[in-house]
């Protein structure tokens, strides 16, 4: 059995050491990651930023176990992902990692509540008293308590993304990875979703790692990691907009 510290809200949720990812060979070789070392703190909201092609999505995919690095090591919740075979890695992601993407990926024939509880059912976990209490806490924090009986088609884009976030949170994952979660939303819905992601960190003790190219989105994070040319260029603690702009442009200490 895989042992993890799922309820830890201090320390490190995930680490990478010497993380390298190379695509292609010869003249077509592309170095997406070049020896990345990073620690992602538990119980915090971390944003990963960088220009297109910088390696930010590749880093997230390797950290989440969705892609295998060419070299290096990744550890999530105390588990070395490179030591897991495909079946064990799939189970680990299912049980201990939450995902939120641009597309909501909700099943249209299920209500919001049923969509949220789906990961527990897929994992064969009985929805008992503790699971129901967690469900009620998550939907309350995300402002969905009066929407759980609605179908996705009866919800706004922002509400659908909040359902997707609740689905990622309900199983109490060690870490939630959000890949451009506001990419398909207008500015009002984006602010709403980002605010609820931040609430999940502060009120539920969740660890959230978000890939984004939007300065306004990154401003919601506790810390920002800036990637350039497959390397970490800067790590900033609650940076101002000017500091983020400078970091993305390669300026500043």
PLY file of the C-alpha trace (Angstrom):
ply
format ascii 1.0
element vertex 253
property float x
property float y
property float z
element edge 252
property int vertex1
property int vertex2
end_header
0.00 0.00 0.00
1.22 3.52 -0.77
1.65 5.59 2.36
1.05 9.31 2.00
0.61 12.38 4.20
-2.64 13.54 2.67
-3.75 15.83 5.48
-0.41 17.59 5.92
-0.75 21.34 5.48
2.87 22.20 6.29
6.07 21.02 4.68
6.41 19.98 1.05
3.65 18.48 -1.10
5.80 17.72 -4.15
9.44 17.95 -5.19
11.43 17.59 -8.37
15.17 17.05 -8.65
17.16 17.24 -11.87
13.95 17.09 -13.88
14.67 16.88 -17.60
12.29 16.33 -20.49
13.49 16.00 -24.06
11.36 15.44 -27.14
12.69 14.18 -30.46
16.26 13.40 -31.51
19.04 14.96 -33.47
18.16 18.21 -35.21
14.54 17.83 -34.05
15.50 17.53 -30.38
13.63 19.90 -28.06
14.59 20.41 -24.41
11.32 21.22 -22.64
12.85 20.95 -19.15
16.52 21.37 -18.32
17.42 20.00 -14.89
14.63 21.58 -12.85
14.81 21.50 -9.05
11.67 22.67 -7.25
9.80 22.25 -3.97
6.06 22.88 -3.84
4.90 23.79 -0.31
1.91 22.01 1.19
-1.18 24.02 2.05
-0.27 26.82 -0.35
-1.45 28.15 -3.71
1.42 28.11 -6.21
1.21 29.51 -9.74
3.58 28.44 -12.51
4.06 31.06 -15.21
6.11 31.47 -18.34
5.81 32.31 -22.03
4.47 29.79 -24.52
6.98 26.98 -24.95
8.78 27.75 -21.70
8.07 24.31 -20.20
5.45 25.25 -17.62
2.83 22.73 -18.76
5.48 20.03 -19.19
6.62 20.64 -15.62
3.07 20.31 -14.33
2.46 17.12 -16.32
5.65 15.54 -14.95
4.86 16.61 -11.38
1.34 15.21 -11.71
2.49 11.88 -13.14
0.75 12.54 -16.46
4.07 12.48 -18.34
7.35 10.74 -17.61
10.54 12.83 -17.46
13.55 11.87 -19.52
15.67 12.11 -16.38
15.32 13.22 -12.77
13.02 12.39 -9.89
9.55 13.48 -8.79
8.08 12.90 -5.35
4.44 13.64 -4.46
3.18 13.20 -0.89
6.30 11.23 -0.05
5.92 8.82 -2.99
8.62 8.57 -5.69
6.61 8.49 -8.92
9.46 7.02 -10.98
9.33 3.88 -8.82
5.68 3.15 -9.70
4.66 0.99 -12.63
1.86 2.17 -14.93
-0.91 0.50 -12.91
0.35 1.82 -9.57
0.84 5.30 -11.03
-2.72 5.32 -12.37
-4.05 4.32 -8.96
-1.90 6.93 -7.23
-3.21 9.71 -9.47
-6.78 8.52 -8.99
-6.53 8.41 -5.21
-4.14 11.24 -4.36
-4.03 13.83 -7.14
-6.81 16.19 -8.24
-7.02 17.79 -11.68
-8.78 20.87 -13.03
-8.49 21.75 -16.71
-9.76 24.44 -19.09
-12.56 22.15 -20.25
-14.85 21.23 -17.40
-15.20 17.55 -18.39
-18.50 17.12 -16.56
-20.81 14.26 -17.51
-23.93 15.95 -18.92
-26.38 13.28 -17.72
-25.27 13.58 -14.08
-26.20 16.33 -11.65
-23.54 18.60 -10.20
-23.58 16.58 -6.99
-23.20 13.29 -8.85
-20.32 14.70 -10.89
-18.58 15.81 -7.72
-18.90 12.39 -6.09
-17.89 10.49 -9.24
-14.18 10.08 -8.29
-15.17 8.32 -5.07
-17.42 5.94 -6.97
-14.74 5.23 -9.58
-12.29 4.45 -6.79
-14.81 2.07 -5.22
-15.05 4.18 -2.07
-18.30 4.08 -0.18
-19.83 7.51 0.42
-20.25 7.24 4.16
-20.64 9.85 6.88
-17.10 11.21 6.60
-17.26 11.42 2.81
-20.66 13.12 2.95
-19.33 15.64 5.50
-16.39 16.40 3.20
-18.77 16.79 0.25
-20.96 19.23 2.15
-17.95 21.24 3.32
-16.52 21.49 -0.21
-19.78 22.55 -1.86
-20.35 25.11 0.90
-16.88 26.63 0.46
-17.36 26.72 -3.32
-20.83 28.22 -3.10
-22.52 25.24 -4.73
-24.85 24.09 -1.94
-27.94 25.19 -3.88
-26.68 23.85 -7.23
-25.92 20.18 -6.52
-29.21 19.00 -8.03
-28.68 20.89 -11.31
-27.40 19.37 -14.54
-24.29 20.95 -16.11
-26.47 22.47 -18.86
-28.33 24.40 -16.16
-25.15 25.98 -14.78
-23.06 28.93 -15.93
-19.47 28.41 -17.10
-18.13 29.64 -13.77
-20.44 27.31 -11.85
-19.42 24.35 -14.02
-15.75 25.04 -13.32
-16.52 25.29 -9.60
-18.16 21.84 -9.86
-14.97 20.57 -11.54
-12.93 22.05 -8.67
-15.23 20.44 -6.10
-14.81 17.11 -7.88
-11.03 17.51 -7.62
-11.25 18.36 -3.91
-13.81 15.89 -2.59
-11.41 12.94 -2.31
-8.97 15.03 -0.23
-6.07 14.71 -2.66
-2.52 15.44 -1.59
-2.32 18.07 -4.32
-4.55 19.64 -6.98
-3.09 20.62 -10.34
-5.01 23.23 -12.32
-3.98 23.76 -15.96
-5.21 27.14 -17.21
-8.47 26.67 -15.26
-9.89 30.05 -16.34
-8.92 29.77 -20.00
-12.52 29.29 -21.18
-14.14 31.80 -18.82
-14.94 35.50 -18.99
-13.29 37.90 -16.55
-16.10 37.77 -13.99
-16.28 33.97 -13.93
-12.46 33.77 -13.89
-12.27 35.93 -10.77
-14.97 33.82 -9.15
-13.16 30.55 -9.86
-9.76 31.87 -8.73
-11.29 33.18 -5.54
-12.74 29.76 -4.79
-9.41 28.06 -5.52
-7.83 30.39 -2.99
-10.62 29.60 -0.50
-9.91 25.88 -0.92
-6.33 26.53 0.18
-7.14 28.82 3.09
-10.29 27.13 4.40
-9.73 23.49 3.46
-5.93 23.34 3.75
-5.65 22.16 0.16
-2.43 22.38 -1.88
-3.06 23.89 -5.32
-0.59 24.25 -8.19
-1.89 26.25 -11.15
-0.35 26.76 -14.57
-1.35 30.10 -16.05
-0.15 32.77 -18.46
-2.44 35.42 -16.96
-1.00 38.01 -14.58
-4.39 38.56 -12.93
-4.72 34.83 -12.22
-1.21 34.56 -10.77
-2.01 37.42 -8.37
-4.30 35.04 -6.43
-1.39 32.71 -5.61
0.78 32.65 -2.48
3.89 32.18 -4.59
4.75 32.25 -8.28
7.33 30.15 -10.11
8.50 31.69 -13.38
9.88 29.31 -16.02
11.95 30.31 -19.05
13.63 28.00 -21.57
12.95 24.91 -19.48
14.53 26.30 -16.31
13.18 28.03 -13.23
14.05 31.69 -13.64
12.48 33.09 -10.47
10.45 32.07 -7.44
8.47 34.97 -6.01
6.53 35.22 -2.76
3.23 37.10 -3.25
4.71 39.28 -5.99
3.20 42.53 -7.18
2.08 42.86 -10.80
5.21 44.91 -11.60
7.44 42.23 -10.08
5.71 39.56 -12.17
6.06 41.57 -15.36
9.76 42.13 -14.61
10.31 38.42 -13.92
8.54 37.36 -17.11
10.66 39.80 -19.08
13.83 38.49 -17.49
14.48 41.60 -15.44
15.15 41.92 -11.73
17.32 40.04 -9.30
0 1
1 2
2 3
3 4
4 5
5 6
6 7
7 8
8 9
9 10
10 11
11 12
12 13
13 14
14 15
15 16
16 17
17 18
18 19
19 20
20 21
21 22
22 23
23 24
24 25
25 26
26 27
27 28
28 29
29 30
30 31
31 32
32 33
33 34
34 35
35 36
36 37
37 38
38 39
39 40
40 41
41 42
42 43
43 44
44 45
45 46
46 47
47 48
48 49
49 50
50 51
51 52
52 53
53 54
54 55
55 56
56 57
57 58
58 59
59 60
60 61
61 62
62 63
63 64
64 65
65 66
66 67
67 68
68 69
69 70
70 71
71 72
72 73
73 74
74 75
75 76
76 77
77 78
78 79
79 80
80 81
81 82
82 83
83 84
84 85
85 86
86 87
87 88
88 89
89 90
90 91
91 92
92 93
93 94
94 95
95 96
96 97
97 98
98 99
99 100
100 101
101 102
102 103
103 104
104 105
105 106
106 107
107 108
108 109
109 110
110 111
111 112
112 113
113 114
114 115
115 116
116 117
117 118
118 119
119 120
120 121
121 122
122 123
123 124
124 125
125 126
126 127
127 128
128 129
129 130
130 131
131 132
132 133
133 134
134 135
135 136
136 137
137 138
138 139
139 140
140 141
141 142
142 143
143 144
144 145
145 146
146 147
147 148
148 149
149 150
150 151
151 152
152 153
153 154
154 155
155 156
156 157
157 158
158 159
159 160
160 161
161 162
162 163
163 164
164 165
165 166
166 167
167 168
168 169
169 170
170 171
171 172
172 173
173 174
174 175
175 176
176 177
177 178
178 179
179 180
180 181
181 182
182 183
183 184
184 185
185 186
186 187
187 188
188 189
189 190
190 191
191 192
192 193
193 194
194 195
195 196
196 197
197 198
198 199
199 200
200 201
201 202
202 203
203 204
204 205
205 206
206 207
207 208
208 209
209 210
210 211
211 212
212 213
213 214
214 215
215 216
216 217
217 218
218 219
219 220
220 221
221 222
222 223
223 224
224 225
225 226
226 227
227 228
228 229
229 230
230 231
231 232
232 233
233 234
234 235
235 236
236 237
237 238
238 239
239 240
240 241
241 242
242 243
243 244
244 245
245 246
246 247
247 248
248 249
249 250
250 251
251 252
